[in-house]
Amino acid sequence: MAMSKVLEIESALRQLPAQDQWEVARWLLDALEERTGTAAKGQNGGSVPALPDYAARRRQIFGDKVLPNMVLVSRSEERW
């Protein structure tokens, strides 16, 4: 009986030991990388994308105002 449905394949993979699951995952990622010609980790070769500069954006919007940490403010107002 051939495993033609995704659920059957998923069920069979879950029955494998963890080490074998990782081997299947690595094989699948390598196969996808070969097929598409891109790294499965990302289009830019697996490097971490540059994150936005949130501090600069906050300064652009609010200027040099000091904003309160609302988490600390709400915790100080709660009754324990």
C-alpha positions in Angstrom: 0.0 0.0 0.0 1.5 3.3 -1.1 1.5 6.3 1.2 -0.2 8.8 -1.1 -1.8 11.1 1.4 -0.1 13.7 3.5 -1.8 12.6 6.7 -0.5 9.0 6.1 3.0 10.3 5.6 2.8 12.5 8.7 1.5 9.6 10.8 4.3 7.3 9.6 6.9 10.0 10.3 5.6 10.5 13.9 6.1 6.8 14.5 9.8 7.0 13.7 12.4 7.7 16.4 13.5 11.4 16.7 16.9 10.7 15.1 15.3 9.2 12.0 12.8 12.1 11.8 15.7 14.5 11.7 17.4 12.5 9.0 14.2 12.6 6.9 13.9 16.4 7.5 17.5 17.0 6.4 17.0 14.9 3.3 13.9 16.8 2.5 15.5 20.2 3.0 18.5 19.1 0.8 16.1 17.9 -1.9 14.1 21.2 -1.9 17.3 23.2 -2.0 18.5 21.2 -5.0 15.2 21.5 -6.8 14.7 25.3 -6.2 18.3 26.3 -6.3 17.9 28.4 -3.1 18.8 27.6 0.4 15.8 26.4 2.4 16.9 28.6 5.3 16.2 31.7 3.3 16.7 33.4 -0.1 19.8 35.3 1.1 21.9 32.2 1.9 20.7 31.5 5.4 22.0 34.8 6.9 19.8 36.7 9.4 18.0 39.6 7.8 18.7 43.0 9.1 16.1 44.0 11.7 14.5 47.5 11.6 16.0 50.1 13.9 13.0 50.5 16.3 14.9 53.1 18.5 15.4 55.3 15.5 11.8 55.0 14.5 10.7 55.9 18.0 13.0 59.0 18.0 11.6 60.0 14.6 8.0 59.8 15.9 8.3 61.0 19.5 11.6 63.0 19.4 13.5 63.0 22.7 10.6 62.3 25.0 11.1 59.7 27.6 8.3 57.1 27.4 7.3 55.2 30.5 7.6 51.5 30.6 3.9 50.6 30.6 4.5 47.1 31.9 6.2 48.4 35.0 3.6 51.1 35.5 0.7 48.6 35.3 2.6 46.2 37.7 3.0 48.9 40.2 -0.7 49.6 40.1 -1.8 46.0 40.6 -2.6 44.6 44.0 -0.6 41.5 44.9 
